Amino acid sequence: MRLIKDLQRRRLMAITLAIGCAMIGAVALWQSSRLSVEAASVGLAAKPKQSMQERVRRGVGSEVQFASVAAKPEEIDEAVSSTADFIYSRSGVRMSDGMKQTLADAESNVLNGNAKYLTIEELTDNMTAAVSDRLANITDQEIRQAADFSSDEDGQIWARVNGKLGVLTQTELIQQVKAGREWSKLGDSSLRIGLRSMIEDEVNDRVNMLDSALPEQFGQARAQGITPLQALLIAYSVAAEDPLTDSRSDIRQMLVQKRIDDRQTREQRLAQKNVSGRPYGPHGLLHPSDPSLFFKGAGVFKILSLTEGGKK
């Protein structure tokens, strides 16, 4: 009986990540997806297989304009704008003007030496706290919406994108998350500890890949730390199951190929109510999730330590 409960709890932790780790979305496993990130996910079977590093460079590496140390205000504004546009184009998550300004101020403080870099461990702790707190306060309506947004074309929800922990119906996910909410309200430490372990693995996977693919931007992530925008991209990637790979043209081709593989016409795809034109986010074609559940001021501030006033 104890083994069964332990397995149920572990599965719930994965589902909590899948609905909750949305600090900005829903969970992700970096290496692979149900569509096979290394092959089918690109939808480019006829083209030479690209390495993950190259795909990251074609994605976030080419579409986000990272600011450098002692950057001018206009460079930082461009970095924030390109980051917001990158996330919106892929998942539909839109940052408010106020959030953009807050991020620009925070990025400027770090790059100009007026605030400390965020360590990978701090980011992991902050993400764990954000997920745990959000889970304890999530409403029934938010749970139902997340279940709807996170369902694929067949109405299924994948607790882990590679299918490792199985598939849920919307009803099952709603029941599981409600149970997790009760555990969280009771201060169940094992749930928080388990979540931190899983989030730590996800964060480290992304840091390793970004370090390898974009050493100029992320090569000092472990030794020096990361900026608020870098932390935001890592958290978003974990949350939305977006590996940050592939250019917009690559993704358009992926989605066209997926439609062809599904033997659908453009009109049939457009007529579907439970899919979007984006790869991630609500009813995403590659991995559906509900980023808006956590991509709000308080959650983002907690993740990036912005409520600490930028102290060194």
Buried (B, 14 or more C-beta within 10 A) or exposed (E): EEEEEEEEBBBBBBBBBBBBBBBBBBBBBBEBBBBEBBEBBBBBEEEEEBEBBBBBBBBBBEBBBBBEEEBEEEBBBBBBBBBBBBBBBBBBBEBEEEBBEBBBBBBBBBBBEEBBBBBBEBBBBBBBBBBBBBBBEBEEEBBBBBBBBBBBBEEBBBBBBBEEBBBBEBEBBBBBBEBBBEBBEEEBEEBBEBBBEBBBBBBBBBBBBBBBBBEEBBEEBBEEBBBBBBBBBBBBBBBBBBBBBBBBEBBBBBBEBBBEEEEBEEEEBEEEEBBBEBBBBBBBBBBBBBBBBBBBEEBBBBBBBBEEEBEE
